[in-house]
């Protein structure tokens, strides 16, 4: 990967390779905008992993511009000290510290900022709703000055590049796009008018930093909405901004109506925005950064080698594995914990108020999840080689325990193997590959095709037993559930049975949606039956949006508010709100109505007097994220 790991310079900013960590919200900021020890450690760990530059998450230039109480801020001198600690930590680990300056515009709410959001025009944010206040020309000029003041503070804090956030439906993007700017004064209308606000900000920033300091501009080159930006118009805009003082451009996509293009789910191809970067690179004379699902160093190297971009932004990939650049440079590709684009990081921000990662449970917990050698090495028996069992096994082995892993199947992976069968979740195999590599690396003794009994435990004579045996499918207790047309999830996915023709999926949760889409893509005429008013309620929001779109494209019928009452030889009877019975013809019925734990083995082993723990679905059916996290915690504590 000689292209990815070649040197590069932007003005007087010298980069040791072509990998940039773009600005990503960490949600490790205090409610008052203060920088915490967790924030500093988060950035230190990413810098230590080997990227050439880290762009610190969007810092609000004005109080009404914040989009969350946990957003970083730079609108007052009191924030400089904390930001300086981040910049110093990044630089101490050999990476260039940069920072993104930002204003949310209409993409916030009264609840967050205590006043009506501001915008170029009286058009509400499509994602948040609520009235907004159009900015006057005097207020626009005041904001230009605030971007300049933020720049001065950023330089004082020790940052060596400023990035102006002009993408993703935030204030500057709102001015640039006809989708959100319907002004008739000098800040609206044609491309020149809509670019004026951004141009004035760039000139103000340039005046504050001088000629030799590098300035980046982040743009949503394509917004995927009516009247939104496209590549050609973005090139016109960027030519104006480069003339005003921009030195490097980060090419992103999407806005507040198309967030799936901002943080692309696993449905989308790797490097799905790179072609846009390539077109812009051909039109401009400044360096270009590509971003968007670049989670593989080989893909990143190809982007540089082909001349598609000069630099690659790897964001979620460095949340999943902060050491990715270092491992790639050393040729240890199998040791990279690859981002699988599940968007857990984004969803956890919205639902839990903190950033979390399915594959990396240490994200945001770097200090408390540090590895320490076991004080007293023990013999540990792990039963079940799914995501939780694999994780607890290698974590415990890394600490010095003698770990024996038992799995009744012929391969490790558990439910991850089943989930990775669908084309849109094939990247789960990367997680299996990583976990498998770790149990090999740290000397876990793996016993495949071995179903554990109490005799197995007695023979192994462990100090600790950890059960990670998963759960069993839960079939609804209705008449006909044992008929020939009924199939389990595993039968529907692994090819044990040929599923063709009219197929009904019972259950519209995440698993039901996945199997329904898989079958519809393989030629089945699919109907989903769900008791709740809507399907996919526990799916990550951007993934759910794409599921719904694909269901429409594949003509999947969705019946919500119905429950299964009985199974016939040629279909099912379902009951609606008034218990009215409806017949649904089917050749196959797939049950995706949840699962339940099986405590039989736990109770038998516990009765023998062994110290025993349960993690993952065998404790309570949940998610791979929960199983991996529990395995990480337990592996560090025993």
MIGUVO-408527 format. One record per residue (C-alpha): y, z, x. Coordinates in pm, 1 decimal, m for minus. Example, Ala and Ser with C-alpha at 12.3 -4.5 7.8 and 13.67 -1.06 7.14 Angstrom:
# residues 2
    north       up     east
   m450.0    780.0   1230.0
   m106.0    714.0   1367.0
This chain:
# residues 638
    north       up     east
      0.0      0.0      0.0
    241.0    m99.5    273.1
    501.5   m228.5     27.7
    515.9     94.2   m172.7
    544.0    301.6    144.0
    806.3     93.7    322.8
   1156.1    225.4    390.0
   1458.9    126.9    184.4
   1831.9    201.6    174.4
   2094.0    206.9    m97.6
   2425.6    212.9     88.0
   2411.4    526.5    305.8
   2115.2    670.4    112.7
   1795.1    618.8    314.7
   1459.6    632.7    134.6
   1125.2    690.8    309.6
    933.6    492.3     45.8
    991.8    311.4   m282.7
    888.8    592.7   m521.2
   1159.8    753.0   m735.4
   1107.3   1036.8   m979.7
   1341.0    950.4  m1269.5
   1529.5   1206.1  m1474.8
   1282.4   1380.9  m1706.3
   1363.9   1678.4  m1926.2
   1178.7   1983.2  m1793.2
   1289.6   2228.2  m2064.4
   1279.2   2490.2  m1791.2
   1653.6   2547.4  m1830.8
   1793.3   2870.7  m1975.4
   1947.3   2870.8  m2323.9
   2287.9   2900.3  m2160.6
   2226.0   2607.2  m1929.4
   2138.8   2825.9  m1633.9
   1895.4   2714.6  m1366.7
   1590.7   2941.7  m1340.5
   1340.3   3001.9  m1062.5
   1091.4   2798.2  m1263.5
   1334.0   2505.6  m1264.2
   1377.8   2519.5   m888.3
   1005.2   2552.7   m825.3
    932.9   2261.7  m1059.5
   1153.5   2030.3   m855.9
   1042.2   2171.9   m521.9
    677.9   2094.5   m603.4
    760.4   1738.2   m704.3
    967.4   1683.3   m388.9
    690.7   1825.0   m167.9
    450.5   1564.4   m309.4
    623.1   1281.7   m126.6
    857.5   1072.9   m348.8
   1156.9    927.1   m169.3
   1406.0   1046.8   m428.8
   1413.3   1282.9   m724.8
   1670.4   1226.4   m998.0
   1728.5   1562.4  m1165.6
   1712.7   1556.5  m1544.0
   2011.0   1457.8  m1759.4
   2301.4   1700.1  m1714.2
   2549.1   1718.4  m2001.8
   2907.7   1636.4  m1906.9
   3054.1   1805.4  m2216.7
   2944.0   2086.8  m2453.6
   2921.4   1858.4  m2757.9
   2702.0   1620.9  m2557.0
   2396.3   1843.1  m2519.1
   2085.5   1746.1  m2717.3
   1901.2   2076.3  m2676.5
   1983.9   2436.6  m2581.4
   1747.0   2382.9  m2287.4
   1934.9   2084.5  m2145.2
   2083.3   2107.5  m1797.4
   2462.9   2109.4  m1789.8
   2735.9   2012.6  m1547.6
   3052.8   2044.4  m1756.3
   3173.6   2365.3  m1588.7
   3198.6   2489.3  m1231.5
   2966.9   2780.0  m1312.6
   2671.5   2538.5  m1321.8
   2722.8   2412.4   m966.9
   2547.2   2704.1   m795.2
   2220.7   2657.9   m986.0
   2222.4   2281.6   m944.1
   2289.2   2326.3   m573.6
   1971.7   2533.4   m545.6
   1772.9   2244.8   m696.5
   1935.2   1991.4   m464.0
   1865.8   2215.0   m163.7
   1501.3   2264.7   m264.7
   1449.2   1889.1   m304.3
   1612.6   1812.4     29.2
   1417.7   2085.7    210.7
   1094.5   1908.1    113.3
   1207.7   1574.6    256.3
   1321.1   1398.9    m62.5
   1668.1   1271.7   m152.6
   1831.2   1478.7   m431.0
   2001.3   1278.2   m706.3
   2125.9   1373.5  m1051.2
   2176.0   1206.5  m1388.7
   2497.5   1261.9  m1585.5
   2475.1   1226.3  m1960.7
   2625.0   1262.6  m2306.2
   2403.8   1266.3  m2616.2
   2660.2   1129.4  m2859.2
   2513.4   1107.8  m3208.8
   2164.1   1197.6  m3084.4
   2211.6   1570.6  m3143.0
   2291.7   1794.1  m3439.9
   2534.6   2056.0  m3569.2
   2257.3   2310.5  m3520.5
   2257.9   2244.7  m3144.1
   2628.6   2196.2  m3070.4
   2798.7   2384.8  m3356.6
   3000.9   2084.7  m3466.7
   2968.1   1731.3  m3594.2
   2817.9   1496.8  m3332.6
   3045.3   1228.7  m3190.4
   2971.1    856.7  m3171.1
   3144.8    522.7  m3129.4
   3107.8    448.0  m3503.6
   3028.5    636.4  m3827.0
   2660.1    543.8  m3806.0
   2419.0    840.3  m3804.8
   2135.4    876.8  m3556.4
   1825.7    719.4  m3718.5
   1604.4    995.8  m3580.3
   1819.8   1297.3  m3674.9
   2045.8   1185.2  m3962.8
   2363.2   1364.7  m4061.8
   2726.9   1253.9  m4050.0
   2890.2   1179.5  m3715.8
   3252.0   1168.3  m3603.7
   3378.6    841.6  m3451.7
   3564.1    897.3  m3125.3
   3932.4    814.7  m3098.7
   4060.2    624.1  m2797.0
   4219.0    944.8  m2665.5
   3885.2   1127.4  m2696.6
   3710.8    839.7  m2518.4
   3951.4    871.9  m2227.1
   3889.6   1245.6  m2215.4
   3515.3   1182.2  m2191.5
   3567.0    932.8  m1909.1
   3749.0   1208.1  m1721.2
   3464.4   1450.7  m1794.7
   3212.3   1209.5  m1641.0
   3439.1   1207.3  m1336.1
   3456.3   1587.6  m1324.8
   3078.3   1603.6  m1353.1
   3051.4   1366.6  m1058.7
   3271.4   1589.9   m843.3
   3053.3   1888.7   m927.3
   2737.5   1691.9   m851.7
   2865.7   1599.3   m506.5
   2969.3   1960.5   m446.0
   2615.4   2067.2   m541.4
   2469.6   1844.4   m268.9
   2335.0   1549.5   m465.7
   2330.6   1220.9   m276.0
   2320.8    973.1   m565.3
   2471.7    983.1   m914.7
   2295.1    811.8  m1203.0
   2492.6    737.1  m1519.2
   2262.9    758.2  m1822.6
   2341.8    449.0  m2028.0
   2005.6    416.7  m2204.1
   1778.3    557.0  m2476.8
   2027.2    569.2  m2762.1
   2260.3    824.4  m2604.4
   2640.0    791.8  m2613.2
   2695.1    519.7  m2352.9
   2407.6    316.5  m2498.2
   2562.1    366.7  m2842.9
   2880.0    196.9  m2721.7
   2691.6    m88.2  m2550.4
   2485.2   m193.3  m2852.1
   2581.5   m368.5  m3177.3
   2305.7   m157.9  m3334.9
   2529.9    149.8  m3306.3
   2879.5     16.9  m3229.2
   3072.8   m151.3  m3511.9
   3420.1    m68.4  m3378.6
   3701.1   m322.3  m3409.6
   3925.3   m192.4  m3131.5
   3904.2   m257.0  m2756.6
   3582.8    m47.8  m2733.5
   3386.6   m264.0  m2977.0
   3325.8   m622.2  m3076.5
   3205.2   m855.0  m2801.3
   3010.2   m763.5  m2487.7
   3328.0   m697.7  m2289.9
   3460.0   m458.1  m2553.0
   3133.1   m271.7  m2601.2
   3095.1   m238.1  m2223.1
   3447.0   m103.2  m2170.7
   3351.6    266.0  m2204.8
   3066.3    232.3  m1954.6
   3286.0     28.3  m1719.7
   3561.4    291.5  m1724.8
   3304.0    563.5  m1651.0
   3164.3    365.7  m1356.0
   3515.7    312.6  m1215.5
   3598.7    680.9  m1261.3
   3277.2    786.4  m1085.7
   3345.5    539.8   m803.8
   3697.5    676.9   m759.3
   3556.8   1029.9   m730.0
   3286.1    951.1   m470.1
   3442.6    680.9   m255.1
   3310.1    345.8   m139.7
   2991.1    446.2     44.9
   2830.5    685.8   m205.4
   2553.3    523.7   m419.9
   2585.6    499.9   m798.0
   2295.4    413.4  m1031.9
   2313.4    301.4  m1393.5
   2021.9    343.0  m1634.9
   2007.9     88.3  m1916.7
   1782.3     16.3  m2212.1
   1753.7   m353.3  m2138.7
   1573.1   m414.2  m2469.5
   1610.0   m192.2  m2775.3
   1357.3   m361.1  m3008.8
   1582.4   m328.4  m3315.3
   1798.0   m570.8  m3513.2
   2133.2   m616.5  m3336.5
   2000.4   m418.7  m3038.8
   2031.2   m512.1  m2674.9
   1807.5   m778.6  m2523.7
   1763.2   m880.5  m2161.0
   2024.1  m1158.1  m2168.2
   2294.2   m936.0  m2312.9
   2197.7   m654.7  m2076.9
   2246.6   m890.5  m1783.0
   2599.3   m967.9  m1906.9
   2670.5   m595.4  m1932.6
   2526.7   m517.4  m1591.1
   2728.4   m789.3  m1418.2
   3042.3   m617.0  m1545.0
   2916.7   m276.0  m1431.5
   2806.9   m396.9  m1088.0
   3153.4   m542.8  m1039.6
   3294.6   m201.8  m1138.3
   3088.5    m18.3   m875.3
   2719.8     18.6   m972.2
   2486.7     m5.0   m668.1
   2141.8     18.0   m829.2
   2007.7    m28.2  m1184.4
   1717.8    150.5  m1352.1
   1573.4    m80.6  m1618.7
   1432.1    109.6  m1915.6
   1402.1     26.5  m2287.3
   1419.0    171.1  m2637.6
   1667.5    380.8  m2830.3
   1674.7    657.5  m3092.2
   1500.0    427.1  m3342.9
   1230.1    304.4  m3103.0
   1129.9    609.6  m2895.2
    783.6    465.3  m2829.4
    953.6    231.4  m2580.7
   1123.9    524.3  m2405.9
    807.0    723.4  m2343.3
    525.8    474.2  m2388.3
    192.2    601.2  m2529.4
   m145.8    496.9  m2391.5
   m156.8    208.6  m2639.5
     89.5     24.5  m2418.4
      0.2   m156.7  m2098.3
     77.1    m12.0  m1756.8
    415.3   m121.1  m1621.1
    499.6   m263.5  m1964.5
    872.6   m283.6  m1885.6
    840.6   m435.0  m1538.6
    897.1   m792.5  m1656.4
   1238.6   m692.8  m1790.9
   1322.3   m545.5  m1450.2
   1208.6   m868.1  m1284.0
   1435.8  m1083.8  m1501.2
   1733.4   m859.7  m1430.6
   1657.8   m856.3  m1057.9
   1677.7  m1235.4  m1050.0
   2021.7  m1223.6  m1213.2
   2182.7   m943.3  m1009.5
   2252.2   m882.9   m642.7
   2186.1   m506.7   m644.6
   1855.6   m315.7   m611.7
   1649.8   m270.9   m927.7
   1431.7     24.3  m1029.8
   1135.7    m45.3  m1260.3
   1015.9    227.3  m1497.7
    764.1    261.0  m1782.7
    394.2    354.9  m1762.4
    377.5    314.9  m1385.1
    110.2    578.1  m1330.8
    m96.8    400.0  m1065.5
     17.3    359.2   m702.4
   m170.3     28.3   m677.6
     27.4   m106.6   m973.4
    345.8     29.2   m816.0
    267.9   m142.7   m485.9
    209.4   m471.5   m667.8
    551.2   m445.7   m837.2
    720.1   m414.2   m497.8
    499.3   m678.2   m333.8
    575.0   m932.9   m606.7
    947.4   m870.5   m583.0
    960.5   m761.4   m947.3
   1166.4   m458.7   m846.0
   1288.3   m288.5   m530.1
   1196.0     64.6   m637.9
    949.7    213.5   m887.3
   1014.2    515.4  m1106.4
    712.4    739.9  m1161.2
    796.2   1018.4  m1403.9
    505.4   1148.5  m1610.2
    277.2   1056.8  m1319.8
    448.7   1322.8  m1108.5
    426.0   1576.6  m1389.7
     50.5   1516.1  m1400.2
     12.2   1524.1  m1021.3
    315.3   1610.8   m808.2
    117.9   1513.2   m497.7
     46.4   1158.8   m615.4
    265.5    988.0   m348.4
    116.3   1191.3    m67.1
   m241.4   1134.2   m186.4
   m178.2    761.6   m227.7
    m29.1    731.9    118.8
   m336.7    907.0    262.2
   m571.9    678.3     66.7
   m706.7    961.6   m151.4
   m681.9    771.7   m479.3
   m980.2    951.4   m636.7
   m800.1   1282.5   m586.7
   m501.1   1176.4   m796.4
   m478.5   1350.8  m1132.1
   m358.9   1045.1  m1323.5
   m123.3   1062.2  m1620.3
   m311.9    931.6  m1924.2
      5.2    863.4  m2131.0
   m102.3   1102.8  m2406.4
    263.8   1212.1  m2439.1
    166.1   1577.9  m2457.4
    467.2   1642.6  m2233.3
    709.2   1498.8  m2488.2
    538.4   1644.4  m2793.2
    525.8   1993.0  m2642.2
    901.9   1976.3  m2589.2
    963.3   1898.2  m2956.1
    701.1   2132.5  m3102.5
    684.0   2417.4  m2851.3
   1020.9   2405.7  m2676.3
    865.5   2366.4  m2330.6
    710.7   2088.6  m2127.7
    330.6   2096.2  m2098.1
     72.1   1851.0  m1968.9
   m281.1   1787.5  m2092.6
   m422.4   1703.1  m1751.0
   m210.1   1945.2  m1544.5
   m202.0   2296.9  m1692.5
     10.8   2418.9  m1399.7
    313.0   2214.9  m1510.5
    597.8   2459.0  m1565.2
    373.7   2742.5  m1443.5
    365.3   2649.4  m1075.1
    397.1   3000.7   m935.0
    172.7   3185.6  m1178.2
    m95.8   2918.8  m1141.7
    m93.6   2910.7   m763.5
   m439.0   2921.9   m601.7
   m550.3   3238.7   m425.4
   m891.0   3293.1   m259.1
  m1130.2   3511.4   m455.8
  m1139.0   3870.2   m321.8
  m1512.0   3893.9   m398.9
  m1699.3   3562.3   m418.3
  m1939.2   3556.3   m712.8
  m2214.8   3338.3   m847.6
  m2070.7   3164.4  m1151.8
  m2276.7   2975.5  m1409.1
  m2083.2   2724.1  m1621.2
  m2260.9   2574.7  m1922.0
  m2115.0   2247.9  m2045.8
  m1946.8   1973.1  m1841.8
  m1674.2   1872.4  m2083.8
  m1304.1   1900.2  m1992.3
  m1297.0   2281.5  m2001.6
  m1625.3   2332.3  m1817.1
  m1537.0   2084.1  m1543.8
  m1197.0   2242.0  m1492.8
  m1314.6   2601.6  m1472.6
  m1598.6   2497.3  m1240.7
  m1389.6   2329.5   m971.3
  m1104.7   2580.5   m995.6
  m1346.0   2870.0   m943.5
  m1523.5   2683.5   m662.2
  m1194.5   2608.0   m489.2
  m1126.2   2982.4   m481.0
  m1457.4   3044.8   m304.2
  m1703.4   3122.0   m583.6
  m2058.0   2981.7   m582.4
  m2048.9   2768.9   m897.2
  m2344.1   2613.9  m1081.3
  m2258.5   2368.6  m1360.5
  m2520.9   2286.0  m1626.0
  m2496.6   1988.3  m1862.5
  m2762.7   1874.8  m2110.6
  m2644.5   1511.3  m2097.7
  m2698.7   1270.9  m1808.6
  m2326.3   1250.8  m1719.4
  m2026.1   1482.2  m1708.3
  m1728.3   1442.3  m1940.7
  m1843.0   1575.7  m2277.8
  m1622.2   1464.2  m2566.3
  m1393.3   1284.3  m2319.6
  m1670.8   1030.6  m2264.8
  m1692.7    964.9  m2638.0
  m1315.4    943.2  m2672.6
  m1282.1    697.7  m2384.9
  m1499.1    437.3  m2559.1
  m1206.7    305.7  m2762.7
   m996.1     46.7  m2580.3
   m673.7    237.9  m2639.5
   m808.6    561.9  m2486.7
   m993.7    415.2  m2192.1
   m760.7    596.6  m1951.6
   m941.3    918.7  m2038.8
  m1193.1    791.4  m1783.4
   m932.1    862.7  m1516.1
   m937.7   1229.6  m1615.5
  m1319.2   1235.4  m1603.2
  m1308.6   1066.8  m1262.6
  m1061.0   1324.0  m1129.8
  m1259.5   1621.4  m1260.8
  m1583.9   1478.7  m1124.6
  m1425.3   1424.8   m783.9
  m1306.5   1787.0   m775.5
  m1648.8   1936.0   m851.4
  m1790.4   1721.7   m568.4
  m1508.3   1809.6   m332.0
  m1534.6   2184.8   m379.7
  m1913.0   2205.4   m373.8
  m2003.5   2275.7   m735.5
  m2381.5   2250.5   m782.1
  m2425.1   2018.9  m1078.1
  m2740.6   2030.2  m1292.4
  m2748.9   1733.6  m1531.0
  m3006.3   1669.5  m1806.7
  m3053.7   2044.5  m1824.3
  m3022.5   2224.0  m2158.1
  m2959.8   2592.8  m2097.1
  m3171.6   2867.1  m2252.4
  m3182.6   3239.0  m2185.0
  m3463.6   3166.6  m1937.1
  m3229.3   2933.5  m1746.4
  m2970.1   3210.3  m1723.1
  m3226.1   3466.0  m1607.9
  m3357.4   3223.8  m1346.6
  m3008.7   3148.4  m1216.2
  m2916.1   3519.0  m1211.9
  m2536.3   3469.5  m1214.0
  m2266.3   3733.1  m1189.6
  m2065.0   3555.8  m1461.0
  m2160.1   3305.8  m1732.4
  m1897.0   3074.7  m1877.8
  m1979.6   2880.4  m2191.8
  m1796.1   2551.4  m2242.1
  m2053.0   2399.5  m2475.7
  m1810.5   2242.5  m2720.3
  m1864.5   2228.1  m3094.8
  m2083.9   2052.1  m3347.0
  m1969.1   1811.7  m3621.6
  m1890.5   1967.5  m3955.1
  m2026.8   1769.1  m4248.6
  m1887.9   1849.1  m4594.6
  m2148.9   2009.2  m4826.0
  m2163.9   1735.3  m5088.2
  m2450.3   1557.2  m5257.6
  m2581.0   1258.9  m5064.7
  m2437.8   1360.1  m4728.1
  m2780.1   1294.6  m4573.1
  m2804.3    938.6  m4704.2
  m2868.5    648.4  m4468.1
  m2514.1    507.3  m4492.7
  m2363.2    827.7  m4345.4
  m2300.8    827.7  m3970.2
  m2148.6   1072.9  m3724.9
  m1853.2   1002.6  m3499.2
  m2074.1    969.5  m3194.8
  m2297.5    715.2  m3370.1
  m1991.1    515.2  m3473.0
  m1847.6    509.0  m3121.3
  m2134.4    499.5  m2874.9
  m2326.1    207.2  m3023.5
  m2630.5    405.2  m3136.3
  m2585.1    243.3  m3476.4
  m2440.5    m93.8  m3562.1
  m2142.5    m31.3  m3786.2
  m2030.7   m339.8  m3975.2
  m1875.9   m443.0  m4305.2
  m1698.5   m206.4  m4542.7
  m1658.7    128.5  m4369.6
  m1508.1    451.0  m4501.1
  m1382.3    716.4  m4260.0
  m1372.8   1064.0  m4411.2
  m1085.3   1249.5  m4247.2
   m744.5   1121.3  m4139.6
   m680.0   1359.8  m3854.8
   m639.1   1239.7  m3494.8
  m1011.5   1175.2  m3448.9
  m1045.5   1000.0  m3782.7
   m749.9    777.2  m3703.0
   m896.3    687.9  m3365.1
  m1238.2    590.4  m3499.5
  m1078.4    402.7  m3790.4
   m865.2    194.5  m3556.7
  m1158.3    133.3  m3323.8
  m1377.7      7.9  m3608.7
  m1100.4   m204.9  m3758.3
  m1048.0   m371.1  m3420.3
  m1419.8   m447.8  m3414.2
  m1418.4   m634.4  m3742.7
  m1488.0   m360.6  m3997.7
  m1298.0   m343.9  m4323.7
  m1187.2     19.7  m4303.3
  m1070.1    274.8  m4558.8
   m950.2    621.7  m4455.0
   m993.4    906.0  m4704.5
   m780.6   1214.3  m4634.6
   m725.4   1529.8  m4842.6
   m370.8   1588.2  m4714.3
    m64.5   1390.6  m4831.5
    m47.5   1196.0  m4503.4
   m268.6   1099.1  m4211.0
   m238.4   1181.4  m3842.9
    m16.3   1484.4  m3891.8
   m139.4   1641.2  m3566.7
    m94.9   1322.9  m3365.7
    187.4   1297.6  m3114.9
    473.9   1137.3  m3309.5
    512.6    815.0  m3109.7
    136.2    760.2  m3104.7
    122.9    820.0  m3480.0
    393.3    559.0  m3535.0
    187.2    301.3  m3346.2
   m130.5    399.4  m3533.6
     40.9    337.4  m3867.4
    168.2     m0.2  m3746.9
   m177.5   m104.2  m3622.6
   m338.7     10.3  m3946.9
    m98.7   m218.9  m4132.4
   m176.7   m507.5  m3898.1
   m553.4   m453.0  m3936.8
   m533.5   m405.1  m4316.5
   m676.3    m53.0  m4304.1
   m659.8    105.3  m4650.3
   m534.6    464.2  m4657.0
   m621.8    697.5  m4944.2
   m438.4   1029.4  m4911.5
   m474.2   1320.5  m5151.6
   m843.8   1247.1  m5205.3
  m1149.7   1451.3  m5112.6
  m1512.5   1346.5  m5081.9
  m1721.8   1455.8  m5381.4
  m2054.1   1280.6  m5321.8
  m2219.1    994.9  m5137.5
  m2399.2    713.3  m5319.5
  m2631.0    448.8  m5175.3
  m2353.4    191.1  m5173.8
  m2037.1    397.9  m5136.0
  m1870.4    728.8  m5213.1
  m1710.8    912.9  m5503.1
  m1376.3   1077.6  m5422.1
  m1162.1   1307.3  m5632.7
   m782.9   1288.8  m5660.7
   m517.2   1543.6  m5755.7
   m634.7   1565.2  m6115.7
   m995.7   1555.0  m6002.3
  m1022.7   1202.7  m6136.2
  m1323.1   1034.7  m5978.2
  m1283.4    708.0  m5790.9
  m1566.3    499.0  m5648.8
  m1512.9    344.5  m5303.9
  m1769.0     81.6  m5205.5
  m1901.3    114.3  m4849.6
  m2173.0     m7.8  m4618.8
  m2112.4    287.3  m4384.6
  m1948.2    627.6  m4417.9
  m1821.0    795.6  m4100.0
  m1762.0   1169.0  m4113.5
  m1455.4   1280.0  m3915.1
  m1387.2   1599.3  m4105.8
  m1371.0   1836.6  m3812.1
  m1616.9   2047.2  m3617.6
  m1733.8   2405.5  m3585.5
  m1839.8   2628.4  m3294.7
  m2203.0   2722.0  m3238.0
  m2227.6   3083.4  m3116.7
  m2607.7   3100.7  m3097.7
  m2635.6   3070.3  m2718.5
  m2339.9   3304.6  m2663.9
  m2498.5   3580.2  m2871.0
  m2833.3   3544.1  m2693.4
  m2683.1   3556.4  m2343.6
  m2452.2   3843.3  m2432.4
  m2751.3   4045.6  m2552.9
  m2896.9   4017.1  m2200.6
  m2601.2   4212.2  m2060.1
  m2431.0   3937.2  m1858.1
  m2053.7   3912.0  m1824.2
  m1983.7   3610.5  m2042.2
  m1676.6   3409.0  m2136.4
  m1612.6   3122.4  m2375.8
  m1355.8   2844.5  m2339.0
  m1270.5   2530.7  m2530.4
  m1427.6   2419.7  m2856.2
  m1721.3   2657.6  m2841.1
  m1466.6   2935.6  m2891.4
  m1267.1   2747.5  m3154.2
  m1243.1   2368.8  m3205.2
   m908.4   2250.8  m3068.6
   m804.6   1997.3  m2806.3
   m891.8   1887.9  m2453.4
   m555.1   2029.6  m2347.0
   m651.8   2377.7  m2470.0
   m992.3   2358.8  m2300.8
   m844.8   2248.1  m1966.6
   m575.9   2516.7  m1980.4
   m826.9   2791.0  m2061.7
  m1050.5   2669.7  m1781.0
   m758.8   2674.4  m1538.2
   m660.6   3029.9  m1635.1
  m1015.4   3167.0  m1630.2
  m1103.3   2992.9  m1304.5
   m806.2   3160.1  m1137.8
   m878.9   3506.5  m1277.9
  m1252.6   3567.2  m1222.7
